[in-house]
Amino acid sequence: MKKLIIIGASGHGKVIADIAVKNGYEDIVFLDDNEDIKECAGFPVIGKTYEAVQMDCDKVVSIGDVKIREKISKNIKVVTLIHPDSVISRRVELGEGTVVMAGAVINSDVKIGKGCIINTGASVDHDCVIGDYCHVSVGAHVAGTCIIGDKAWIGAGVTISNNVNICSECMIGAGTVVIKDIDEVGTYVGCPAKRIK
């Protein structure tokens, strides 16, 4: 029987639980540091996040906060999960612990780092490089030959034009349109994208 521990009993964890079921996991449990949470998506919360290190089965981190996701992921071996209703080229590299949600499209010759989230309905086109612990949010679209640095957050509905580079640790707000390189860390919004902090 395939067992999976999902670390983080949240809305994101609920989506990951559905993906896990579709990937054949029959025994699914959660770990969370909030003692008031007893179940998530119909599965039990059996302990706290630090206990994952001692448990011998597949594990995945379902925490949106990039710093926490990275910290937990570095201490355990995590699996990559792919929703069967996503479309992924045969020439894609996915890093350990990355999760690809329903309706996502990842095209040829894309490299995606460790611990990333390619969320519902997002797309990453040909020849892109997505760094470690990035989040490409719901309905965001990254056009071809883009490079996105580690720990970048690409908000819901963002559009990134072809051949654009975005530096590490940037936050691109929902609905933003990025048409030129971003090489200064900050938060960017608007059409075209402008730095607001």
VENGI-V705590 format. One record per backbone hydrogen bond with DSSP energy under -1.0 kcal/mol. NH is the residue of the N-H (numbers start at 1). CO is the residue of the C=O. If there is no record, write none. Layout:
nh = {NH | NH}
co = {CO | CO}
This chain:
nh = {4 | 5 | 6 | 7 | 8 | 10 | 14 | 15 | 16 | 17 | 18 | 19 | 20 | 21 | 22 | 23 | 24 | 25 | 26 | 27 | 29 | 30 | 31 | 32 | 37 | 40 | 43 | 45 | 46 | 51 | 52 | 54 | 55 | 58 | 60 | 62 | 69 | 70 | 71 | 72 | 73 | 74 | 75 | 79 | 81 | 83 | 86 | 87 | 89 | 93 | 95 | 98 | 99 | 100 | 101 | 103 | 104 | 105 | 106 | 107 | 109 | 111 | 112 | 113 | 115 | 117 | 118 | 119 | 121 | 122 | 123 | 124 | 125 | 127 | 129 | 130 | 131 | 133 | 135 | 136 | 137 | 139 | 140 | 141 | 142 | 143 | 145 | 147 | 148 | 149 | 151 | 152 | 153 | 154 | 155 | 157 | 158 | 159 | 160 | 161 | 163 | 166 | 167 | 169 | 171 | 172 | 173 | 175 | 176 | 177 | 178 | 182 | 188 | 189 | 193 | 194 | 196 | 197}
co = {27 | 58 | 29 | 60 | 31 | 8 | 10 | 11 | 12 | 13 | 14 | 15 | 16 | 17 | 18 | 19 | 21 | 20 | 2 | 2 | 4 | 44 | 6 | 47 | 34 | 43 | 40 | 38 | 30 | 48 | 49 | 51 | 52 | 3 | 5 | 7 | 65 | 66 | 67 | 68 | 69 | 70 | 72 | 59 | 98 | 100 | 83 | 104 | 106 | 110 | 112 | 95 | 116 | 81 | 118 | 85 | 101 | 122 | 87 | 124 | 91 | 128 | 93 | 130 | 96 | 134 | 99 | 136 | 102 | 119 | 140 | 105 | 142 | 108 | 146 | 111 | 148 | 114 | 152 | 117 | 154 | 120 | 137 | 158 | 123 | 160 | 126 | 164 | 129 | 166 | 132 | 149 | 170 | 135 | 172 | 138 | 155 | 176 | 141 | 178 | 144 | 147 | 182 | 150 | 186 | 153 | 188 | 156 | 173 | 190 | 159 | 165 | 171 | 194 | 177 | 189 | 187 | 187}
